Amino acid sequence: MTRSPAGAAVPAVTLEDVRDAAGRLSGIAHRTPVLRSRTLDALVGAEVHLKCENFQRVGAFKFRGAYHAVSRLAPEQLARGVVAYSSGNHAQAVALAARELGSRAVIVMPEDTPREKLDATVGYGAEIVTYDRYTGDRAALGRRLAEERGLALIPPYDHPHVIAGQGTTALELIEETGPLDALLAPIGGGGLMAGAATVATALVPGICMIGVEPEAGDDTLRSLAAGHRVAVPVPRTIADGQAVDVPGELTFAINRRLLDSVVLVSDDEIRAAMKLAFERLKIVIEPSGAGALAALLARRVDLPAVPGRYPHLHRIGVIVSGGNIGLDRFAELMTGC
């Protein structure tokens, strides 16, 4: 056990937990490719390794945590079903995981969820319950549905089994690349970064862990500065998957301990990263998946020149967290970029 910033005991997540999750996900989740680009290396001035979770099942890293968490439920709970709340990628992930494991899913989604994410979630067999993301309380709605229907709540990030599943992304990356000097990942609720940091700091002592948030959603940055979780207004950003108003309790307890820094990127910088990925790397990534790449391209990453610790960046891992974006929305965002 570890302690939350408020002092309450919360479950720890360890490297062994992530390795156990990797065993459960073997043959189920895709082992996604690590992409290299000489053009990108030249632009950044470092050796960049892109872990492309846009090629994961459902198009995002979220499938790892969702499947791992659902797979650990008892058979009688699987028979009753699961409930989750999500702006899109976790929704699809839980819906698919439930279908794969013979269960059923109810998903709480914002009314303004991108149509392609809503349609995909329905396509995986889920029942959708909508709410207004700016006035509603998705967590309260999810808890109420769980209680009323006897469903297991699978939160998008603040759960040890979800975090362990997300951590397999970094486990695969480091297994393929070897030691890295730094690892960048986007932060919404913090589950991906918490899992990645758990793995990376255990396998590569001294690695620099850098989280990336949209400028409008800097709740983790503010929370780290304050030493406790700080809520912000629900972010209005093109990075809808990172439109979170406060870090998770468990995720913040982990990230507060393991992160070196959090940097911010603008919507325009996210667009520029998406454009470069499309034109030069030949991959499509959604806004929430482009933040870490955007931070590199916009030169937001600045490691301190501490003696014995990376006065210059050399080998950098970047988690491209997802690629769920429709053609019309992609074209709209690229107009004038």
C-alpha positions in Angstrom: 0.0 0.0 0.0 1.0 3.6 -0.5 -0.6 6.9 0.7 -2.7 9.3 -1.3 -1.9 13.1 -1.0 -4.8 13.2 1.5 -3.1 10.5 3.6 -5.6 7.6 2.8 -4.2 4.2 2.0 -4.4 3.3 -1.6 -3.3 0.1 -3.4 0.2 0.2 -4.8 1.0 -0.8 -8.4 4.3 -2.6 -9.0 6.4 -3.8 -11.9 5.2 -7.3 -11.1 1.6 -6.2 -11.4 2.3 -4.8 -14.9 4.1 -8.0 -15.9 1.1 -10.0 -14.7 -1.1 -7.8 -16.8 1.2 -8.4 -19.8 0.6 -12.1 -19.4 -3.1 -11.7 -19.4 -3.0 -9.5 -22.4 -0.7 -11.7 -24.4 -2.4 -12.8 -27.6 -5.3 -10.4 -26.8 -3.9 -6.9 -27.1 -1.7 -6.0 -30.0 2.0 -5.6 -29.4 2.1 -2.2 -31.2 5.0 -1.1 -33.4 7.8 1.4 -32.4 8.3 3.9 -35.2 11.5 5.7 -36.0 12.0 8.6 -38.3 15.3 10.3 -39.4 13.3 13.4 -40.2 11.8 13.5 -36.7 15.2 12.9 -35.1 16.7 15.8 -37.1 13.9 18.1 -36.1 14.2 17.2 -32.4 17.9 16.7 -32.2 17.6 13.3 -30.5 16.8 9.6 -31.2 13.1 9.4 -30.9 11.1 6.1 -30.5 7.4 6.4 -31.0 5.3 3.7 -29.3 2.3 3.7 -31.7 -0.8 2.8 -29.7 -2.9 4.2 -32.5 -2.5 0.7 -33.9 -3.9 -0.9 -30.7 -7.3 -2.6 -30.7 -10.0 0.1 -30.6 -7.3 2.5 -31.8 -5.9 3.4 -28.4 -3.9 2.2 -25.4 -7.1 2.1 -23.3 -7.8 -1.5 -24.4 -4.9 -2.7 -22.3 -6.3 -1.4 -19.0 -9.9 -2.1 -19.8 -9.4 -5.7 -20.8 -7.0 -6.4 -17.9 -9.5 -5.0 -15.4 -12.6 -6.8 -16.8 -10.7 -10.1 -17.2 -10.1 -10.2 -13.4 -13.8 -10.1 -12.5 -15.5 -13.1 -11.1 -17.7 -15.2 -13.5 -20.9 -14.2 -11.7 -19.9 -10.5 -12.0 -19.2 -10.9 -15.7 -22.7 -12.4 -16.1 -24.2 -9.2 -14.5 -22.1 -6.8 -16.6 -19.9 -3.7 -16.3 -20.3 0.0 -16.5 -17.8 2.7 -17.4 -17.7 6.4 -18.1 -15.5 7.8 -20.9 -15.3 10.4 -23.6 -14.6 7.7 -26.2 -11.5 5.5 -26.1 -12.1 3.9 -22.7 -15.7 3.5 -23.7 -14.8 1.5 -26.8 -12.2 -0.5 -24.8 -14.6 -1.6 -22.1 -17.3 -2.4 -24.6 -14.9 -4.6 -26.6 -13.4 -6.2 -23.5 -16.9 -7.0 -22.2 -17.9 -8.5 -25.5 -14.7 -10.6 -25.7 -15.2 -11.9 -22.2 -18.9 -12.8 -22.7 -20.2 -9.9 -20.6 -22.2 -6.7 -21.4 -21.3 -3.1 -21.0 -23.2 0.1 -20.1 -21.2 3.2 -21.0 -21.7 6.8 -19.8 -20.6 9.2 -22.5 -20.7 13.0 -23.0 -23.4 14.2 -25.3 -20.7 15.9 -27.5 -18.6 12.7 -27.9 -17.2 12.6 -31.4 -19.6 10.6 -33.6 -17.0 8.1 -34.7 -16.2 7.1 -31.1 -19.9 6.9 -30.2 -20.7 4.7 -33.2 -17.7 2.4 -32.5 -18.8 1.9 -28.9 -22.3 1.0 -30.0 -20.8 -1.2 -32.6 -19.1 -3.2 -29.9 -22.5 -3.9 -28.3 -22.6 -1.4 -25.5 -25.6 0.4 -24.1 -25.0 4.2 -24.1 -26.2 6.7 -21.4 -25.3 10.3 -22.2 -24.7 13.3 -20.0 -23.5 17.0 -20.4 -19.8 17.0 -19.7 -19.8 20.6 -18.5 -22.7 20.3 -16.0 -23.0 16.6 -15.3 -21.1 14.3 -12.9 -20.1 11.2 -14.9 -18.5 9.4 -11.9 -21.7 9.8 -9.8 -23.8 8.6 -12.7 -21.5 5.6 -13.2 -21.7 4.7 -9.5 -25.5 5.0 -9.5 -25.8 2.7 -12.5 -23.5 0.2 -10.9 -25.5 0.2 -7.7 -28.9 0.0 -9.4 -28.0 -2.7 -11.9 -25.4 -4.7 -10.0 -22.7 -3.8 -12.5 -18.9 -3.6 -11.9 -17.6 -0.1 -12.3 -14.5 0.0 -14.5 -13.1 3.6 -14.2 -11.0 5.0 -17.0 -7.8 5.4 -15.0 -8.1 5.4 -11.2 -8.0 1.7 -10.6 -4.9 -0.5 -10.0 -5.8 -3.1 -12.6 -6.4 -0.4 -15.2 -3.1 1.3 -14.4 -1.2 -2.0 -14.5 -2.7 -2.8 -17.9 -1.8 0.6 -19.3 1.8 0.1 -18.0 2.3 -2.7 -20.5 2.7 0.0 -23.1 6.0 1.2 -21.6 7.0 -2.4 -20.8 6.9 -3.3 -24.4 8.6 -0.1 -25.5 11.6 -0.6 -23.2 11.8 -4.3 -24.0 12.2 -3.3 -27.7 14.4 -0.2 -27.3 16.5 -0.9 -24.3 17.2 2.0 -21.8 15.9 5.4 -22.6 17.0 8.8 -21.3 13.4 10.1 -21.1 9.9 9.0 -21.7 7.0 11.3 -22.6 3.3 10.4 -22.3 0.1 12.4 -22.4 -1.8 12.9 -19.2 -5.5 13.0 -18.8 -6.6 11.3 -15.6 -3.1 10.0 -15.3 -3.5 6.2 -15.7 -1.2 5.8 -18.7 1.6 7.9 -17.1 1.2 6.2 -13.7 1.6 2.7 -15.3 4.4 3.8 -17.6 6.3 5.5 -14.8 5.9 2.5 -12.6 7.6 0.3 -15.3 10.1 2.8 -16.6 11.6 3.9 -13.3 11.9 0.3 -12.2 13.6 -0.9 -15.4 15.7 2.2 -16.1 16.8 4.0 -12.9 17.3 7.7 -13.6 15.0 7.9 -16.6 13.3 11.3 -16.9 9.5 11.0 -16.8 7.7 13.8 -18.5 3.9 14.2 -18.7 2.2 16.3 -21.3 -1.1 18.2 -20.8 -3.1 20.6 -23.0 -2.9 24.2 -21.9 -6.6 24.3 -21.0 -6.4 21.2 -18.9 -3.4 21.7 -16.6 -4.8 20.0 -13.5 -1.9 17.6 -13.0 0.7 20.4 -13.4 -1.2 22.6 -10.8 -1.7 19.6 -8.5 2.0 18.8 -8.5 2.9 22.5 -7.7 0.3 22.5 -4.9 1.2 19.1 -3.5 -2.4 18.0 -3.6 -5.1 17.4 -6.2 -6.4 20.6 -7.7 -9.5 20.8 -9.8 -9.8 23.1 -12.9 -12.8 24.0 -15.0 -13.7 21.2 -17.5 -11.1 21.9 -20.2 -12.2 23.1 -23.6 -9.6 21.7 -25.9 -9.4 19.7 -29.1 -7.7 16.9 -27.0 -11.1 15.6 -25.8 -9.5 12.5 -24.3 -7.6 14.7 -21.9 -10.5 16.9 -20.9 -10.2 15.9 -17.3 -10.8 18.4 -14.5 -8.8 16.7 -11.7 -6.2 13.9 -11.5 -7.3 10.6 -10.1 -6.5 9.9 -6.5 -4.4 6.8 -7.1 -2.8 8.0 -10.3 -1.8 11.3 -8.7 -0.2 9.5 -5.7 1.9 7.5 -8.2 2.7 10.4 -10.6 3.6 12.8 -7.7 6.3 10.3 -6.7 7.6 9.3 -10.1 7.3 12.2 -12.5 10.1 14.7 -13.1 7.9 17.3 -14.8 4.7 18.1 -16.7 4.7 20.4 -19.7 1.9 22.0 -21.5 1.1 22.2 -25.2 -1.4 24.4 -27.1 -4.1 23.2 -29.4 -2.2 24.7 -32.3 0.9 22.8 -31.3 -1.2 19.6 -31.2 -2.5 20.3 -34.7 1.1 20.8 -35.9 2.1 17.4 -34.5 -0.8 15.7 -36.1 0.1 17.3 -39.4 3.7 16.2 -39.2 2.7 12.7 -38.2 0.4 12.5 -41.2 2.7 14.1 -43.8 6.1 12.8 -42.8 5.5 9.7 -40.6 2.4 8.5 -42.6 0.3 7.8 -39.5 -3.0 9.3 -38.3 -3.2 10.3 -34.6 -6.0 12.0 -32.7 -5.4 15.2 -30.7 -5.1 13.4 -27.3 -2.6 11.1 -28.8 -0.4 13.8 -30.3 0.5 15.8 -27.1 3.8 14.1 -26.3 5.0 14.5 -29.9 3.8 18.1 -29.9 5.9 18.8 -26.7 9.0 17.6 -28.5 8.4 19.5 -31.7 7.5 22.7 -29.8 10.7 22.2 -27.7 8.8 22.1 -24.4 11.1 19.4 -23.1 14.0 20.8 -21.0 15.9 18.3 -18.9 18.2 19.9 -16.2 21.9 19.5 -16.9 22.6 17.8 -13.6 26.1 16.2 -13.4 25.8 12.6 -14.3 22.3 12.9 -15.6 21.6 13.6 -19.2 22.9 17.1 -19.9 21.6 16.5 -23.4 18.7 14.4 -24.6 19.8 11.3 -26.5 17.2 8.5 -26.6 13.6 9.6 -26.0 10.5 7.4 -25.9 7.2 8.9 -26.9 3.8 7.2 -26.3 1.4 8.0 -29.2 -1.7 7.1 -27.2 -4.4 6.9 -29.9 -5.7 7.5 -33.4 -9.4 7.6 -33.1 -10.5 10.5 -35.3 -12.9 10.7 -38.2 -12.0 12.0 -41.6 -14.2 15.1 -41.4 -12.9 16.1 -38.0 -9.3 15.5 -39.1 -9.8 17.6 -42.2 -11.4 20.3 -40.0 -8.5 20.4 -37.6 -5.9 20.5 -40.4 -7.6 23.4 -42.3 -5.2 26.3 -42.0 -2.6 24.3 -40.0 
